[in-house]
């Protein structure tokens, strides 16, 4: 008996061959003039009358024969798909990660679904936003967010000041230079909140997804390695439809 993975590998080729043969037959039957023939003989009423050449046109394409030509390829395709689908009903495997069975006896069709979903989850996990590594973060269950350490920054204000460069005399006024000076007027206390996740957490999540995805792929290969009985349904289907054409 063949193994399911062998049947799966060959089925697309059989589908393509059947489709090609069916297309060829369609094109053949579309040539209406080749489906018809005739014989035409002329006999003058007067035995001494003018003779005319006879005509012969033979039927080149026969619908029944076209069906018989296409039938083997179609039956082969029906059998291959049936063997694959029947095999899928018995193909099962366990999903095991680090010697722990995560799932048991999973059908191969569900393994295919799971593989696609885990691939999408991996992409999702890769795009999870990360906390700013320049800050120190602590998780706060009350707000369900990460909270940074408190930081403080000074608030200053520019205050004008006078600087006497030269005192006034009886002949000259005082020379005064005006400048500004930053004067501390307050302190900002800052605490940041974030809904992002730590890089370590994201990396651990990605590692778990990748391990499970690898385990699912392994399980799928194992399930597809099951031996399957060849199904012979194509001839029955075609005989039912074309009972008068296929002896």
Helices and strands as residue ranges (DSSP letters): H 4-30, G 32-35, E 38-40, E 55-57, H 63-90, E 92-97, E 100-107, H 108-126, E 137-140, E 145-148, E 151-166, E 175-190, E 193-194, H 199-223, H 234-241
